[in-house]
Amino acid sequence: MRRGAITERNFEYIEVDYDRYRRHSTIGFIGPERFEAEMYVN
């Protein structure tokens, strides 16, 4: 596997899979999807 392909896969994992569910301290230690859902409900 080429270096560019590995870099692209890592980027996709972080941006698409990991970051979507990771808890963020700046939004009250909840995941971004839950934060956005709560913002649209309120």
N, CA, C and O atoms as a DFTB+ gen file, in Angstrom:
168 C
 N C O
     1  1       0.857      -1.180       0.000
     2  2       0.000       0.000       0.000
     3  2       0.895       1.231       0.000
     4  3       1.873       1.298       0.744
     5  1       0.558       2.193      -0.827
     6  2       1.341       3.426      -0.928
     7  2       1.089       4.341       0.259
     8  3       0.066       4.253       0.939
     9  1       2.040       5.207       0.478
    10  2       1.952       6.137       1.604
    11  2       0.730       7.046       1.488
    12  3       0.076       7.323       2.494
    13  1       0.414       7.510       0.296
    14  2      -0.745       8.380       0.093
    15  2      -2.050       7.680       0.430
    16  3      -2.957       8.288       0.998
    17  1      -2.147       6.394       0.080
    18  2      -3.359       5.632       0.381
    19  2      -3.511       5.432       1.882
    20  3      -4.622       5.490       2.411
    21  1      -2.404       5.197       2.563
    22  2      -2.453       5.022       4.025
    23  2      -2.876       6.333       4.687
    24  3      -3.707       6.335       5.595
    25  1      -2.306       7.438       4.231
    26  2      -2.670       8.749       4.774
    27  2      -4.148       9.031       4.566
    28  3      -4.820       9.540       5.463
    29  1      -4.650       8.704       3.394
    30  2      -6.066       8.927       3.094
    31  2      -6.969       8.077       3.981
    32  3      -7.991       8.558       4.471
    33  1      -6.598       6.822       4.188
    34  2      -7.397       5.955       5.074
    35  2      -7.394       6.463       6.502
    36  3      -8.428       6.445       7.171
    37  1      -6.243       6.916       6.976
    38  2      -6.175       7.464       8.337
    39  2      -7.048       8.697       8.466
    40  3      -7.756       8.849       9.462
    41  1      -7.011       9.579       7.480
    42  2      -7.836      10.781       7.497
    43  2      -9.311      10.414       7.530
    44  3     -10.078      10.980       8.309
    45  1      -9.711       9.465       6.687
    46  2     -11.114       9.040       6.658
    47  2     -11.549       8.480       8.004
    48  3     -12.643       8.782       8.480
    49  1     -10.699       7.666       8.618
    50  2     -11.043       7.084       9.916
    51  2     -11.253       8.188      10.952
    52  3     -12.243       8.179      11.683
    53  1     -10.330       9.125      11.009
    54  2     -10.426      10.180      12.023
    55  2     -11.633      11.069      11.772
    56  3     -12.406      11.331      12.694
    57  1     -11.808      11.530      10.559
    58  2     -12.880      12.472      10.247
    59  2     -14.265      11.833      10.208
    60  3     -15.244      12.453      10.621
    61  1     -14.353      10.611       9.719
    62  2     -15.655       9.986       9.505
    63  2     -16.074       9.129      10.691
    64  3     -17.201       9.250      11.173
    65  1     -15.198       8.281      11.159
    66  2     -15.575       7.324      12.206
    67  2     -15.273       7.819      13.609
    68  3     -16.172       7.907      14.445
    69  1     -14.029       8.140      13.872
    70  2     -13.609       8.447      15.235
    71  2     -14.165       9.770      15.743
    72  3     -14.777       9.819      16.810
    73  1     -13.959      10.830      14.994
    74  2     -14.313      12.163      15.479
    75  2     -15.809      12.348      15.670
    76  3     -16.234      13.167      16.485
    77  1     -16.599      11.607      14.936
    78  2     -18.053      11.738      15.034
    79  2     -18.572      11.259      16.398
    80  3     -19.574      11.768      16.901
    81  1     -17.883      10.278      16.989
    82  2     -18.354       9.703      18.254
    83  2     -17.512      10.100      19.455
    84  3     -17.915       9.886      20.598
    85  1     -16.338      10.678      19.199
    86  2     -15.448      11.069      20.286
    87  2     -16.103      12.156      21.120
    88  3     -16.765      13.043      20.583
    89  1     -15.920      12.087      22.418
    90  2     -16.470      13.118      23.304
    91  2     -15.564      14.334      23.277
    92  3     -14.342      14.212      23.357
    93  1     -16.165      15.500      23.163
    94  2     -15.416      16.749      23.096
    95  2     -15.655      17.559      24.361
    96  3     -16.797      17.781      24.763
    97  1     -14.574      17.997      24.980
    98  2     -14.702      18.735      26.238
    99  2     -15.378      20.088      26.057
   100  3     -16.034      20.573      26.979
   101  1     -15.231      20.704      24.896
   102  2     -15.807      22.035      24.698
   103  2     -17.322      22.017      24.551
   104  3     -17.961      23.065      24.651
   105  1     -17.908      20.850      24.317
   106  2     -19.370      20.768      24.188
   107  2     -19.974      19.871      25.262
   108  3     -20.994      19.218      25.043
   109  1     -19.328      19.849      26.422
   110  2     -19.888      19.147      27.564
   111  2     -19.659      17.649      27.569
   112  3     -20.467      16.900      28.118
   113  1     -18.564      17.202      26.964
   114  2     -18.185      15.789      26.945
   115  2     -19.247      14.881      26.331
   116  3     -19.484      13.771      26.808
   117  1     -19.881      15.369      25.268
   118  2     -20.783      14.529      24.485
   119  2     -20.274      14.511      23.049
   120  3     -19.472      15.359      22.658
   121  1     -20.729      13.569      22.287
   122  2     -20.308      13.469      20.901
   123  2     -20.935      14.553      20.051
   124  3     -22.011      15.052      20.381
   125  1     -20.279      14.929      18.954
   126  2     -20.804      15.987      18.096
   127  2     -22.193      15.694      17.531
   128  3     -23.009      16.607      17.408
   129  1     -22.473      14.452      17.189
   130  2     -23.802      14.134      16.648
   131  2     -24.886      14.367      17.680
   132  3     -25.944      14.910      17.362
   133  1     -24.632      13.962      18.908
   134  2     -25.617      14.180      19.965
   135  2     -25.775      15.670      20.260
   136  3     -26.886      16.151      20.481
   137  1     -24.668      16.391      20.261
   138  2     -24.716      17.836      20.494
   139  2     -25.577      18.524      19.448
   140  3     -26.438      19.338      19.781
   141  1     -25.345      18.196      18.180
   142  2     -26.131      18.809      17.110
   143  2     -27.605      18.431      17.211
   144  3     -28.477      19.267      16.976
   145  1     -27.885      17.189      17.556
   146  2     -29.273      16.754      17.683
   147  2     -29.972      17.532      18.800
   148  3     -31.125      17.934      18.650
   149  1     -29.278      17.742      19.911
   150  2     -29.862      18.498      21.019
   151  2     -30.035      19.966      20.665
   152  3     -30.981      20.604      21.130
   153  1     -29.155      20.503      19.865
   154  2     -29.258      21.917      19.474
   155  2     -30.482      22.148      18.583
   156  3     -31.151      23.175      18.698
   157  1     -30.770      21.194      17.700
   158  2     -31.898      21.354      16.791
   159  2     -33.236      21.107      17.487
   160  3     -34.262      21.630      17.053
   161  1     -33.237      20.330      18.544
   162  2     -34.467      20.055      19.284
   163  2     -34.848      21.251      20.134
   164  3     -36.024      21.599      20.239
   165  1     -33.853      21.878      20.738
   166  2     -34.120      23.003      21.649
   167  2     -34.292      24.259      20.908
   168  3     -34.523      25.306      21.513
